[in-house]
């Protein structure tokens, strides 16, 4: 491993990584929520995973949408709004630039927040394992099959606009602060919809996004809900990438505990083909599957700071715009 949990970055290990990166032509990166934490986005998994009074994970199911589509859409409208208020950080831009400079680079993201897309990461080199908040599809998959279709409109329909009145701005009623730790951006503000003192409207299906193709079924966010299968096109793309020659040189594990499969399994697959593993995380206890091995790198700290530093010999200095476009430039 590279550094001890409390030590500053080990310059010898940094140099070692730079040498390996310069000699690499095929690099896989695996992204997790830690990459977006520096942009100020709250997470809804793990301890304290509440949205208002709801267990957020209980809203992320097909059964929840069938029972109360209005509530589920309010939750996802909040998440879409939060993600659009956040800005891609320097790590997102660094990875996008590496993709442009290295044709053999592929990013597999577990994030649904759209920040990689808004940093203009080349779409062909970005695979979204859990889908995205910023695409929608028809609920009628048998007769209609509309989507997934990109959609960055906020609010997606008028009824899902974020409430702006009746809230006590000093109330500390949410467990999730949107304040960012990224020194490049100003802190975002908590939104009234996360404040349990602001009652939510009871929405009917007619208030919600409707499929423009069949005109009768509801649209849903194109994210993978609990109990649903991961997108087979993404799995097939990543499997093909790992299997094809030449072997992967490096796998970058960025801002993820690498405990959830199948994403975690890609680390072992890449390692079995000779790839060296580089982990960037805030927790030294988040070892890759199989534990640490000789030749691994571990850099502890903020991915928004460390990733551009790691990639700098190939991509140069990263320039972060003051404001990223809401809709990706294609």
C-alpha positions in Angstrom: 0.0 0.0 0.0 1.0 3.6 -0.5 0.4 5.6 2.6 -0.6 5.1 6.2 -4.1 6.4 7.2 -2.8 9.6 8.8 0.2 10.3 6.6 0.3 13.0 3.8 0.7 11.7 0.3 3.7 9.5 -0.2 5.7 11.2 -3.0 7.6 8.0 -3.8 4.3 6.2 -4.2 2.9 9.0 -6.3 5.9 8.8 -8.5 5.5 5.1 -8.8 1.9 5.5 -9.9 2.9 8.2 -12.4 5.4 5.9 -14.0 2.9 3.1 -14.2 0.2 5.4 -15.7 2.6 6.7 -18.3 3.2 3.1 -19.5 -0.5 2.2 -19.6 -2.8 2.0 -22.6 -5.8 0.3 -21.0 -7.2 1.7 -17.7 -10.5 0.9 -16.1 -12.0 3.2 -13.4 -14.7 2.3 -10.9 -16.5 5.3 -9.4 -18.6 5.5 -6.2 -20.5 8.1 -4.2 -17.3 9.4 -2.6 -16.4 11.0 -5.9 -19.5 13.1 -5.8 -19.2 13.9 -2.1 -16.8 16.7 -2.9 -19.5 18.3 -5.0 -21.7 18.4 -2.0 -24.2 15.7 -2.8 -25.9 13.9 0.0 -26.0 10.1 -0.1 -29.1 8.1 0.9 -27.5 4.7 1.8 -25.9 3.6 5.0 -26.4 5.1 8.5 -28.9 8.0 8.7 -30.3 7.3 5.2 -33.5 9.3 5.7 -35.3 11.6 3.3 -37.8 13.6 5.4 -39.3 10.8 7.5 -38.8 8.1 4.9 -36.1 5.4 4.7 -34.8 6.5 1.3 -34.0 3.0 0.2 -37.7 2.0 0.7 -38.6 4.6 -2.0 -36.2 3.1 -4.5 -38.3 0.0 -5.4 -40.9 -0.8 -8.2 -43.4 -1.6 -5.4 -43.0 1.8 -3.9 -43.6 3.4 -7.3 -46.7 1.3 -7.9 -48.1 2.1 -4.5 -47.4 5.9 -4.4 -45.8 7.2 -7.6 -46.3 10.8 -6.5 -44.2 10.3 -3.4 -41.5 8.5 -5.3 -41.3 11.1 -8.0 -41.1 13.9 -5.3 -38.1 12.1 -3.9 -36.4 11.7 -7.3 -37.3 15.3 -8.3 -35.5 16.4 -5.1 -32.5 14.3 -6.0 -32.5 15.7 -9.6 -32.7 19.2 -8.3 -29.9 18.7 -5.8 -27.7 17.1 -8.5 -28.2 20.1 -10.8 -27.4 22.5 -8.1 -24.1 20.7 -7.5 -21.1 21.1 -9.9 -18.8 18.5 -11.3 -15.5 18.6 -9.3 -11.9 18.4 -10.5 -11.9 14.6 -10.4 -14.9 14.4 -12.9 -13.0 16.7 -15.3 -9.8 14.9 -14.8 -11.4 11.5 -15.7 -13.1 13.1 -18.7 -9.8 14.5 -20.0 -8.1 11.1 -19.5 -10.8 9.5 -21.6 -10.2 12.0 -24.4 -6.4 11.3 -24.3 -6.5 7.6 -23.8 -8.7 5.6 -26.2 -8.3 2.5 -24.0 -9.7 4.1 -20.9 -13.2 3.1 -19.7 -15.1 4.4 -16.7 -17.7 2.3 -14.9 -19.8 4.5 -12.6 -22.1 3.5 -9.8 -23.3 7.1 -9.5 -26.7 8.3 -10.9 -26.1 12.0 -10.4 -25.1 13.1 -13.9 -21.9 14.9 -12.8 -19.6 12.8 -15.1 -21.9 13.6 -18.0 -21.9 17.3 -17.2 -18.1 17.3 -17.1 -18.4 16.1 -20.7 -16.9 12.6 -20.1 -17.0 11.0 -23.6 -20.2 8.9 -23.6 -18.6 5.9 -25.3 -16.1 5.6 -22.4 -18.7 6.0 -19.6 -20.8 3.1 -18.5 -23.6 3.7 -15.9 -24.1 0.6 -13.8 -27.1 2.0 -11.9 -28.6 4.2 -14.5 -29.1 7.9 -14.2 -31.5 10.4 -12.7 -31.4 12.3 -15.9 -33.1 9.9 -18.2 -36.6 8.6 -18.2 -38.5 5.7 -19.6 -42.0 4.5 -19.9 -43.4 2.2 -17.3 -45.2 0.1 -20.0 -42.3 -2.0 -21.1 -44.5 -4.6 -22.9 -46.4 -2.3 -25.4 -44.5 1.0 -25.4 -40.8 0.6 -24.5 -40.2 4.4 -24.8 -36.8 5.4 -23.5 -34.4 5.7 -21.9 -34.5 9.3 -23.1 -32.2 12.0 -21.7 -34.0 14.6 -19.6 -32.3 17.4 -17.6 -35.5 19.6 -17.2 -36.0 20.8 -13.6 -38.7 20.4 -12.6 -39.6 17.7 -15.1 -43.3 18.7 -14.7 -44.7 21.8 -12.8 -46.3 19.8 -10.0 -42.8 18.6 -9.0 -41.3 22.1 -8.5 -39.4 22.4 -5.2 -41.6 24.1 -2.5 -40.2 27.6 -1.6 -42.7 28.8 1.0 -43.8 28.0 4.5 -40.4 26.6 5.7 -38.4 27.8 8.6 -35.0 28.4 7.0 -33.3 27.8 10.4 -34.9 24.5 11.0 -32.4 21.6 11.3 -34.8 18.9 10.2 -32.8 17.0 7.6 -29.9 14.6 8.2 -28.4 15.5 4.9 -26.6 18.8 4.3 -25.9 19.8 0.7 -23.0 21.9 1.8 -20.0 21.1 -0.3 -16.5 20.5 0.9 -15.1 21.2 -2.6 -13.0 24.3 -2.3 -13.8 25.2 -6.0 -17.5 25.8 -5.3 -19.8 27.7 -2.9 -21.9 25.6 -0.5 -25.3 24.7 -1.8 -28.3 25.3 0.4 -30.6 22.7 1.9 -33.9 22.6 0.0 -37.3 23.1 1.6 -38.5 19.8 0.2 -36.1 18.0 2.6 -37.6 19.9 5.6 -40.3 17.9 7.3 -42.0 21.1 8.4 -43.0 21.7 4.8 -45.9 19.4 3.9 -45.7 17.7 0.6 -48.6 17.9 -1.8 -50.5 14.7 -2.5 -50.0 14.2 -6.2 -52.2 12.2 -8.5 -51.0 10.3 -11.6 -52.2 13.1 -13.8 -49.7 15.5 -12.1 -46.8 13.3 -12.9 -44.6 12.8 -16.0 -46.5 10.9 -18.7 -45.0 9.0 -21.6 -45.1 11.2 -24.8 -45.2 8.1 -27.0 -48.1 6.0 -25.6 -49.6 9.1 -23.7 -51.1 7.0 -21.0 -48.4 5.3 -18.9 -46.2 7.2 -16.4 -42.6 7.9 -17.0 -40.1 6.8 -14.3 -36.5 7.7 -13.6 -34.1 5.5 -15.5 -32.3 4.3 -12.4 -31.9 0.7 -11.1 -34.2 0.1 -8.2 -33.8 -2.5 -5.6 -34.9 -5.9 -6.9 -34.3 -4.9 -10.5 -31.6 -6.3 -12.8 -28.6 -4.2 -13.8 -28.5 -3.1 -17.4 -27.3 -6.0 -19.5 -25.8 -3.7 -22.1 -23.5 -2.1 -19.5 -22.5 -5.5 -18.1 -21.8 -6.9 -21.6 -19.7 -3.8 -22.5 -17.6 -4.1 -19.4 -17.2 -7.9 -19.7 -16.0 -7.4 -23.3 -13.6 -4.7 -22.3 -12.0 -6.8 -19.6 -11.8 -9.9 -21.8 -10.3 -8.3 -24.9 -6.6 -8.0 -25.4 -4.3 -6.4 -24.5 -4.7 -6.9 -20.7 -5.8 -4.0 -18.5 -2.8 -2.2 -17.0 -4.5 -0.4 -14.2 -7.9 -0.3 -12.4 -8.7 2.9 -10.4 -11.1 2.4 -7.5 -12.3 5.9 -6.7 -14.6 6.9 -3.9 -16.2 3.5 -3.4 -15.9 0.9 -0.6 -16.0 -1.8 -3.4 -18.3 -4.0 -1.3 -21.2 -4.2 -3.7 -21.2 -6.8 -6.5 -20.9 -7.0 -9.4 -18.9 -3.8 -9.4 -16.5 -5.1 -6.7 -16.0 -8.3 -8.8 -14.4 -6.3 -11.6 -11.5 -5.4 -9.4 -10.6 -9.1 -8.9 -11.2 -9.8 -12.7 -8.9 -7.0 -13.7 -6.2 -8.1 -11.1 -6.4 -11.6 -12.4 -5.4 -10.4 -15.8 -2.4 -8.5 -14.4 -3.9 -5.1 -13.7 -2.5 -3.2 -10.7 -5.0 -1.6 -8.3 -5.1 2.0 -7.2 -7.6 3.0 -4.5 -8.5 6.6 -3.7 -10.8 6.8 -0.6 -11.1 8.5 2.8 -11.3 5.2 4.7 -8.2 3.0 4.8 -10.4 0.1 5.9 -12.0 -0.1 2.5 -9.6 -2.6 1.1 -10.3 -4.1 -2.4 -11.8 -7.6 -2.6 -9.1 -10.1 -1.7 -7.3 -7.5 0.5 -4.2 -5.5 -0.3 -1.5 -7.0 -2.5 2.0 -6.2 -3.4 2.0 -3.4 -6.0 -1.3 -1.8 -5.0 -1.5 1.9 -4.3 -3.7 3.5 -1.7 -4.1 7.3 -1.5 -6.2 8.5 1.4 -8.2 11.7 1.0 -10.5 13.8 -1.1 -10.9 12.4 -4.6 -11.4 15.9 -6.1 -7.9 16.7 -4.9 -6.1 13.4 -5.4 -7.4 12.2 -8.8 -6.2 15.3 -10.8 -2.9 15.0 -9.0 -2.6 11.3 -10.0 -3.5 11.9 -13.6 -1.6 15.2 -14.2 1.4 13.7 -16.1 -1.0 12.5 -18.8 -3.8 15.2 -18.8 -2.0 18.3 -17.5 -3.6 20.7 -15.1 -7.3 20.5 -14.7 -9.4 23.6 -15.3 -12.7 23.6 -13.5 -15.3 25.9 -14.9 -17.1 28.2 -12.5 -20.5 26.7 -13.6 -21.0 23.5 -15.6 -23.9 23.4 -18.1 -27.0 21.6 -16.8 -27.2 19.7 -20.1 -24.1 17.9 -21.3 -22.4 19.2 -24.4 -22.4 16.3 -26.9 
